[in-house]
Amino acid sequence: MPRIVKKILEKVSNHRLRHRSTGFGFALADQIAFLDGARWDQAVGGASLFLGRDYLGALEATAPENLSPRYALISRGAEPVAAVVAQVLRAEGRRWLKDEPKGLAKKVVSGLKARMLVCGNLLSWGCHGVAFAAGQDRSALWPAVAEALHRIRRSDHLLGETDLLLVKDLADADAAGAEALRPYSFRPLETEPDMMLEIPEGWKSHDDYLAGLTSSYRQSAKKVFKEIEKSGCRVERLADLAPHAARLHALYLQVHENAAVRPVTLSPDYLPALSRALDDRFRCAAIRRGDEILGFVVTLRDGDTGVGYYLGFDRAAAAELPLYLRLLHAVVEDAIAMGCRRISLGRTALDPKARLGARPRPMRVWVRHTHPWLNLIVRGVLGAIPHEEAPERNPFKGGPS
């Protein structure tokens, strides 16, 4: 009985907490240009290019048709202390999944039509939904983030009922104070890890990376290069993506349509717009045979982290050539050339990334269901997603880099 009473009192206390203001000030907007730029920059600092106004403006202009941006600037008095980037997703189960789910998951997911409020970016991975101004106590500000999401949800009520709130993707280093979300009915769920390759100070080129590999891994890498060259292919950097936008998008779709889960689809204009907005923080490597582009990969410089971003390749050509592996090496080459100290390679194809030397970095999402029946939907979606375990690989001389 004491445990039951304690649980009831806790629920009552949390209910009151969720319906009480945190005392911070909030500015909400549907476009980043509607907010004071200097105050936004002060709150964001150098957190990530994905929270920068140049990136957000490019995303707004080319957003997927089922995605709408939302923003919140949180202030303590006149001082901006945190920024929130959110997205409203209109989700349909049949669009999400590559393979038809079975059993309960089929019944739940196939008929799913929901409106989700995502704190973060569905076009990236990592903590791109929240930034805290320098010197701020994150534990004290996470409740304000929860209130900001509540305010966004309430302000959107005329456009439709929000069924699910999601805070994505918090690594251990990003999650300080996130436990403060629990009283607001958020619960953590572990997702597949981000594969991260550390770049030692001594690496100044891709040749330095290859020299750091054991002989067997180095020979495997060189074999990939030779197969590409023998086929008459070459790797080039595309300075202007606009003339190639249609081809790059077609190659992206060949990969995207094979993904297990695909809540959003890039527009053909997204990567060219990103290239213009980010300038020297953006590189695109393409594999060409004659005038034909067989594959491409985008690498971003986000502070001192390189991001192996979107890619695409011709699946028929990939059946004969190691296009994907060659594109991964292009990311390593470009990230080192841009002076990055680590490379984030994302959450798919974990084995080939582990063979490059990348190691898993756990990530979690925090979920809040606004209706109890959504527990069934979330379980159905998660049950339909194949979760891959990151393999243990040691390709470097003397152990992991």
N, C-alpha and C positions, 0 to 999 in steps of 0.2 A: 504493500500500500504506500509506504513512504516514497518509493521510486515512482509510482504512478502519480502521486500528488506533486512530486518534484517536476515531473515531465509536464503536467498540466500547467503548473505555475510558469514553467519556462516558456511554453507556447503562448500563454497570455502575455508574458513580458515581451516576447519577440513580436507579437501582434501589435502591441502598443508602440514598440520601437519603430516598426515599419510605417506607422501612421503618425510619427512625430518628426518634425523638421530637425535636421542636424545643425542648423544655425548658419550654414554657409550661404553665399549668394550664387545664383546660377544665371547664366545667359545661354539660351538654347537657340539653335539655328539649323536650317535645312541646307545651307550652303556655307562653305568656309569663308567666303567673301563677306558674309553678313556679320561676322565677328570682327572685333578690333584686332588687326594683325599683330601689332606690337605686343598686346597683352597675351595673345595666343602663343607667340614665340617665347615670351617670358615663362609661360607655364610649361611649354614643351621642352625648351632648352635644346640640347642635342640628342634627345632620346632616340629618335629613329627617323630616317627619311620618310617612312610610311606615315609619320605624324606631321610632316612638314606641309606647309600650305601649297608649295609647288606640286608635290605629289598628289595631294588631295584634290586640287583643282583639275589636274589631268584625269584623275579617276572620275570625278563628277561629270566631266565632259564626255566620257566614253563608257559610262557604267553599264553593266549588264541590265537588260530590260526589267528583270525582276528584283532589282536592288536599288534602294534609295538611301542616301547618306543622312546622318543626323549628327549633330555636334553639341557639346556642352562645355562651357568654360566655367570653372568653379573658382570662387574668390572668397577670401577671408577679409571682410571689410573691402578695402580698395585694392588689395593685393591678389593677383591671380596665383592660385596654388596648384591647380591641376587642370588637365584637359581630357575630355572624353571624345573618342571617335567611335561612332556606332553606325550600324547599317540595318535597315529594315529589309528583311528577305521575305518574299512571297514564295513559299515552298510548296512544291507538288511532288508527292512520293515517286510517281512514275518517272519524273525528270531526274530525280536524285541518283537512282541506282542503275548500274549497268546490267546486272543480272536480276532476273525475276526472283524475289525472295520466296521462301516457302513457309508453310504452316501459319502460325499466328502473325509472324512478321509480314507475310504476304497480305493478309487481310488488313493489317494496320497500315502498312507503308503504302500499298498500292492505292489506297483511297485517301491518303494524307493530303490535305490542303490546309496549310497553316501559315500564320504570320509570325515571324520571329524577329526579335530585336537582339542583334548581335553587337556586343561591345568588343570591337576588333575589326579585322579585315578578312573577308572571305576570299580575297584574291591574294592572300599572303599567309604566312605562318609566323608565329611569334607574338610577343606582347605589343600589339599595335593598336590597342583600344584605349589605353590609359597612359598618361604621362604625369609625373609629379614634378613640380618646380624644385630646384636645387635647395637642399637644406630642410625639406618638409618631412614630417613624420608620416610615413605611408599608412601606418596602422590607424592614425586619426583621420586619414582622408578616404580610406576605402568605404566607410559608411556614406560619405558624401558622393562617391561614385555610384553607390547603390541608389541614393536619392535622385541623382541625375538621371539614371536609367528609368526610375519610376516616373519622374517628371516628363521625360520624353514619351514614355508609354502613355501617360494620361493626356498629353498634348496631341497625340496621334489618334485619340479615341474616335474622332469623327471619320477617320480614314479606314478604320477597322480595328477589331479586337486583337490585341497581341496575345499569342498563345504560349510563347516560350521566350525566356530571356537567357542569353548565353554570354559569358565572359571568356574569351579565348585569347591566346594560348599562353598560359603562365608556366614558365620554367621555374625551377627552384629559386634561381636568383631574382626572378621577377615577382615572386609570390609573397614577399615580406608584407605581413599585415593582412593578406587576403582572407585569413580565417575570420576577419571581421565581417565577411559576407554571410557567414552561417546564420546569424540571427535574422537575416533578411531572406531566409529560405533558399539560398543558393547552396548547392552541393557539388563537390569536385568529382570529376571523372577523368581518369588517365586516358590519354590518346597515344597514338604511335609517336615515337620520339623524333626529334629533329637530329639528323646526322651531321655532326660538326667535325670539321677537319682543322686542327690547329696548325698554324704556319710559324715555324721557328724563325728567330731573328735572322739566322744565316741564309735563309732562302730568299734569293733575289730574282730567281727565274724558274721556269718549269724544269730546266735541266738540273737545278739544285734539288728540286723535289724528287726527280728520278734518281739522283745520286743517293738520296736518303733511303731508298727502297732496298730491300734484300734482293739478291740476284734473280730469284724466281719471279717476284712481282715486277721487277724492272723489265725482265724479258717479256713478260706478259703485256706490259704497257707498250713496249717497242713493237711487239707483234701487231697490236691494234693500229699503230701509226703506219706500219708497213702495208697492212692490208688495205687501208684507206688510200695510200699513195699508189699502190699497184693497180688499183681499180680506176685510176685516172682522176681521183677526187683531190681537191685541195681545200684547205680551211682558210677562209677570209673573214675580215671584220667588215660589217656593213655599217657605213657611216650614216647613211640616210635610209631609213626603213620604209618610208612612204611608197617608193616605187615597187617594193616587194611585199606590201601589206597583204594583198590577196593570197599570194603563195605562202607566206609565213602563217597566215591564219588557217589555210587548208592543212598545212603540216601540223599545226597545233591541234586541230580537230581530230586528226588521226590518232593522236596520243590521248587527248581529252575524252574522246568517245569510248576509249578502252578503260577509263578509270572506274573503280568500283563505286565511288560516290562523286557526284558532280552537281552541287547545288547551284552553281553559276557558270556561265559560259562567257569567255572574253569576247568583246566586239573586235572586228578587224582593225579598228582605229586605236585600240588601247595601247599596244606596244609602241607604235610610232609617236603617239602623244607623250608617252612616258619618256621616250628617247629625247624629245625636244625639251621636256620639263626638267629632266635630271642632268642633261648635258654630259659632263665628264664622269658622272657617277653611273653611267649606263654604257654597257658594251654588248654588242651582239656578234657572236661568231657563227658563221654559216659554213656548211660543207657543200661544195659545189662540184658538179661534174659537167664540164662545159659551161653552158649558161644556166643549167638547171640547178636549183637549190634542193638538196636532198634532206637537209636537216639544219636546225639552228638552235642556239641556246642564248639566253640573256643572262648576263652577270651584272649585279648591282653592287655598288660600294655604299654600304650603310655604316657610316662611321669607320671603325677599323674592322668591320665584318663584311666579307664578300657574301653575296647571296646568289646561289645558283637558282635563278628564277625560272620563268617559263621556257619550255622547249617544245620542239616538234620535229618529227622526221617521217620520211616516206616508209611505210611499213613493208611494202614489197621490196624496196632496196635494203631495208634492215634485215630481211631474211637472209641476205647474202653478205652483208657488210656490217661491221661492228660500229654502226653509226652512234648508238647511244653512248657506248664507252668512250668514243672519240669526243663526243660533246662534253662528257664529264671532265675529261682532261682539258678541254678548252676553258671550262670554268676555273679549274685550278690555275691554268696559265694566266688568264685574265685577272683573277683575284690577286695573285702574287704581283703582277705588273701594276695593279692599282694600289699596292702598298698595304693590302689587308693583312691582319694578323690571325684570322680564322675564316673558315668558309662554312656557311650554313647551306646544306644541300637538301633540306626538306625531309619529308616523311614517307616517301615512296621508294620502291626499289632499294631496300636497305642493304641487300647483299653486295651489289656492285659498288655501292658507296662505302661499305665497310672495307672492301678490297682496295679502295683508294687510300684508306687510312682513317676514314671518318668514324667517330664513335658516337653512340646514342646519347642525347640529352633529353631526359624525360620532360614531358609537357602535360598539362592538365587544362581542362575547361571547367568552368563553374556554371552550373545550370540551375535555373529556377523555372518551375512549371507553374503557370497561372491557373491551371485546371488539373485536378487529380488524374483524370483520364489520360493526360499527356504522358504520364509515366509509361503507359503502354506503348505510345508512339515512340518515345525515346528508346525504350528497350527494343522495340521492333527495328528501328533504324540502326542502332548500335549492333544488334544481333546480325544484321545483314551485311555489316562491314567486316571484311576479313582483316584481322589484326596480325601483323607480321612481327615476329621477334627479331630484333637486331642480332645478327651473328657476331661471334667473337673472331676478329681478324687481327693479325699483327704483321703488317707489311714492311715495317721500318726496321732498320738495323738497330740492334740494341734495345728493342722494345718500342712501345707506342711513342709517337712524337709528343 
